[in-house]
Amino acid sequence: MKEITLKINDSKFKTFVEFVKTLDYVRIENNKNLEDLEKGLFELKQIQDGKLKSRPVEDLLNEL
């Protein structure tokens, strides 16, 4: 099996993933990771647009 890396525009990512899932000869690994990444990108976009408030990095590090 061959492997490729793709860069997909954020606005088209979800549609692309849904399309790829319909292909019986393609396997998406770490689907959970893709979902987490998609969620993170969405939240980042909301922060950049001022629709979501960010939090200090210290809070994030304390969670680790």
N, C-alpha and C positions, 0 to 999 in steps of 0.2 A: 504494500500500500504506500502511496506517495503522500507527502504532506506539503501544504502551502500556507503561507501567512497572507492575509488580506487586510487592507485598510479600507474601511467602509465609512462613508459619511454618517455622522450620528443620526441624522434624520431618516436615513434609509436602513439603519442597522437591523431594527426589529423585522422589517419586511424581508430583508435579505435572509436572516436566520430562519424565518418561517418558510421561505422558499427552499432553502437548502435542506430543511427537515423533510421535504417531500421527495427528495432524491434518494432512492433505495441504495445507491452505490456510494453515498457519502455518509461518513460518521462524524458527528460533532462530539469531541471529547470535552470533559469537564463542563457540561452544560450549566451546572450550578455556578461555576466561575464566570461564564458568559453572562448569566442573569445578574450576578453581583456587579460585574463590570458595567452592564447596561444601566443598572440602578444608580451606580456611582456617577456615571456620565450624566444621567438625567438630573441628579441632585446638583452636580457641579454647574450644569447649565442654569438651573434655577437660582443658584447662588450668584452666578454672573449676571443674571437678569434682575437680581434684587428681589426675587420672589421667595427666597429661603435664606434664613440667617445662618451665617457660618459660626463656628465655635473655635475657641483657642486651641492650638496644637497641643498645649499642655494637657487639656482634658482628654484628648485622644491618646496621648502617651500614657496617661494614668490608667486608662482602660486596659492597656496591654499588660 
